[in-house]
């Protein structure tokens, strides 16, 4: 059963008011609470460990899978292994998300290990949203690991967002790209208070003509600490771009370390990293439009993370 | 009406940028012109509250706004189009116009301001205000935000700066249209004859002082007659 707290978490991480259309698996406090499969999308529980296999038939178009996770039991720690098999020529959306409500004293943590096997010429949009709430002393911890394996001509857009309430996170994303594959990653992170966030990307661009674009925008407030690292390995004629753009406020600390390695003369790799406070002229401009300094700051931050 | 009483401003290096400037501005379009470094932009910033004057008083419709913050002045009815518009990663043209209007706008309302400045609204409304916009585009968007505000006193700091000849033609049309339809006073800082031409009155500022202030025709005549070639200092040395 999903209680009121669970429902509000579901709304935050999956924008769901009711059960979603299409395939879904909803995990509440360590157990599968609702599941639906369709003619093209099968969801099977793993037998050797916690987690599910999501199998999407080749050629499936315009279907979606929702696999939200909610934790409202303080002190619960879990690691879940989910494997996604996206068949050739599919065009699908997968929405994963985790919401933690911790009002107790024990640390609650969720570690999702997601592996994606994206078939030839398949198109996938993967949306992942992390959210935490609750006023207990127990920490809310999330450590997602994402593995993306793109076959020839596959294309993946990954949108990862963590805007609120996660005390500690180590996010690892690794990807391998075959010929002509394309991976776009858009990451948005906001930390405040004493929160810590680490995000590490490693992409191996192995196939001719593959491309990868990793864009991370983050805001660090108060005393929070962020670290971003991004490694692109260009092993074939390919193009790769990685960008980390951070706004630093108050007493926060942000570090960024892009890392490029090319082992092919036709690999073209670019990195950009910028860390800075909100520009004074941006605040002034919005103030001349009638906003107070605080309102201007809020607009700039929310626009940046949109 | 905007009234400046004995406004002075001294920079940190003690250079006097504005010296005892007193002005009453209540015509529809007033253009400030004069040599670079003469204090024109500083005066615009003093009016908008970005720069605090070292001395003097500013009144808007009789209300003393000298002690008002930037936000308070904006809400009292003062707008400023920056000489170099600010870029924002993430905020869109629609976001900025909505903030400027101070209320939620539907798409057609937001688009109408862009059309006014000669931009095809559907191509721009959802664009980010980032480095992908050209100087001319962002300048016109800046002007659109001022139109959206509809303030009683709007300042444009060198609207022609950074835009090409073709954009300039449409910029002139924007001001011509504002002259006919806009309610409120428009103060433009400009060096362009075409812009001076649409003014009701012209203010000539040099070395931080108002040298001349009067009806357009009168001032234009004296400016043309007294125009000196090149730089004074250099001329004296030759």
Interface residues (C-beta under 8 A of the other chain):
Chain A: X217 X245 X279 X281 X282 X284 X285 X286 X287 X288 X289 X290 X291 X292 X293 X299 X300 X303 X304 X305 X306
Chain B: X48 X50 X69 X70 X71 X73 X74 X75 X78 X79 X80 X82 X85 X86 X88 X89 X90 X91 X92 X95 X96 X99 X100 X102 X145 X149
